[in-house]
Amino acid sequence: MTVDDIQQILINEIQTLLALKPGSVTAETALPTLGIDSLKFVSLVLAIEKQCNVHLMKKGLKPADMATALAMATAIHARQAE
């Protein structure tokens, strides 16, 4: 799975989770400004783990990894190879 594939999955999941219109979240949208609380973040991580076959809870994400969908997709892609 490529970074672009993961990024699109993330964007779709974020828009669904937050009930946002399609196209309202881009690769460069600052994710902290969207108001994702801890419960929604855990839901997002679980959905991504399932769809991307990666275990983020075990490998962890740093705050910088969650700045944008692109940053998060890049971090997830790197962890898939581990």
Stockholm file with secondary structure:
# STOCKHOLM 1.0

chainA/1-82         MTVDDIQQILINEIQTLLALKPGSVTAETALPTLGIDSLKFVSLVLAIEKQCNVHLMKKGLKPADMATALAMATAIHARQAE
#=GR chainA/1-82 SS CCHHHHHHHHHHHHHHHTTCCTTSSCTTCCGGGGTCCHHHHHHHHHHHHHHHTCCHHHHCCCGGGGSSHHHHHHHHHHHHTC
#=GC SS_cons        CCHHHHHHHHHHHHHHHTTCCTTSSCTTCCGGGGTCCHHHHHHHHHHHHHHHTCCHHHHCCCGGGGSSHHHHHHHHHHHHTC
//
